[in-house]
Amino acid sequence: MTIHHIVLYTFKSEATPEQRQSMRDCRSALPSQIPAIQSIITGETVSNPFTHGFEEGVIFVFESVAKLNEYRPHKAHMDFQTLAKPLVENILIFDIETAP
């Protein structure tokens, strides 16, 4: 089964454009640092009345729950969380399993 690890978030108003870009760059580098990540899709919201205020999102794809569990404690992921935590609010994380 394939796992889609979906993360939606809103930047805090005080996050500067440079800080936002630094976070995006760090996030986009994660697949090169964490072998468990099969692929990544990132983007900003498009006009939709049901966004609940979320501005950006990322979908990480893993081949299994075991690979997702390898990713969670990985140093690069933990470093990313340390960078992101003071910049974001209203985080939603949702994992789904799909047939291969």
Disulfide bonds with the S-S distance in Angstrom:
none
